[in-house]
Amino acid sequence: MSYGEDRVYKKIEVIGVSAVSVESAIQAAVSRAHETLEKVSWFEVEEIRGHIDDAGKISEYQVLLKIAFKLS
C-alpha cells in the first residue's frame, strides 16, 4: 500500500477494561478488535475512566477507543 493511494476507513467505538493499567485496557480493546475485524489500522483514545473500590484504590481502568479499519 502506498500512502498516496485513495482509501476509505470505518471507525467503531469499543471499550477496553483492565485491572492493571490504562495501557493494558487499550491493548485489550485493540487485540480483540484485531481478532474480529479485518484490516485494523489505527485507534483514538476518546475517554479514560475507572472504578474506585471501597478502600479508595483504583480497581479497574476503562478506556473508550475509536478503532478504524480499512474498507475493501
C-alpha positions in Angstrom: 0.0 0.0 0.0 1.2 3.4 -0.9 0.2 6.4 1.2 -0.6 8.3 -2.0 -3.5 6.0 -3.0 -7.1 6.6 -2.2 -8.6 4.5 0.6 -11.7 4.5 2.9 -11.9 3.6 6.6 -14.7 2.9 9.0 -14.5 3.7 12.8 -16.2 1.9 15.6 -16.3 2.5 19.3 -15.0 -0.1 21.8 -14.3 -0.1 25.5 -11.2 -1.8 26.8 -11.2 -2.8 30.5 -8.3 -3.9 32.7 -7.5 -4.1 36.4 -3.8 -3.5 35.6 -3.4 -0.2 33.7 -4.8 2.2 31.1 -2.3 0.8 28.6 -3.5 -2.7 29.3 -7.1 -1.7 28.7 -6.1 -0.1 25.4 -4.2 -3.3 24.4 -7.2 -5.5 25.3 -9.5 -3.4 23.1 -7.1 -3.3 20.2 -6.3 -7.0 20.4 -10.0 -8.0 20.5 -10.8 -5.7 17.5 -7.8 -7.2 15.6 -9.3 -10.7 16.2 -12.7 -9.9 15.0 -12.2 -7.2 12.2 -10.0 -7.3 9.1 -7.5 -4.6 8.2 -7.5 -2.8 11.6 -5.3 0.2 11.1 -5.3 2.8 14.0 -7.1 3.9 17.2 -8.0 7.1 19.0 -8.5 7.3 22.8 -11.7 9.1 23.4 -12.2 8.8 27.2 -10.4 7.3 30.2 -12.3 6.5 33.3 -12.1 3.9 36.1 -13.7 2.3 39.1 -12.6 3.1 42.7 -13.1 0.4 45.3 -14.3 0.9 48.9 -10.7 1.3 50.1 -10.2 4.3 47.7 -8.0 2.3 45.3 -8.3 2.0 41.6 -9.8 -1.4 40.8 -10.5 -1.0 37.1 -9.4 1.1 34.2 -11.9 1.7 31.3 -10.8 3.3 28.1 -13.2 4.3 25.3 -11.5 3.9 21.9 -12.4 4.6 18.3 -10.8 1.9 16.2 -10.5 2.3 12.4 -10.3 -0.4 9.8 -9.9 -0.2 6.1 -12.8 -1.0 3.9 -12.1 -3.2 0.9 
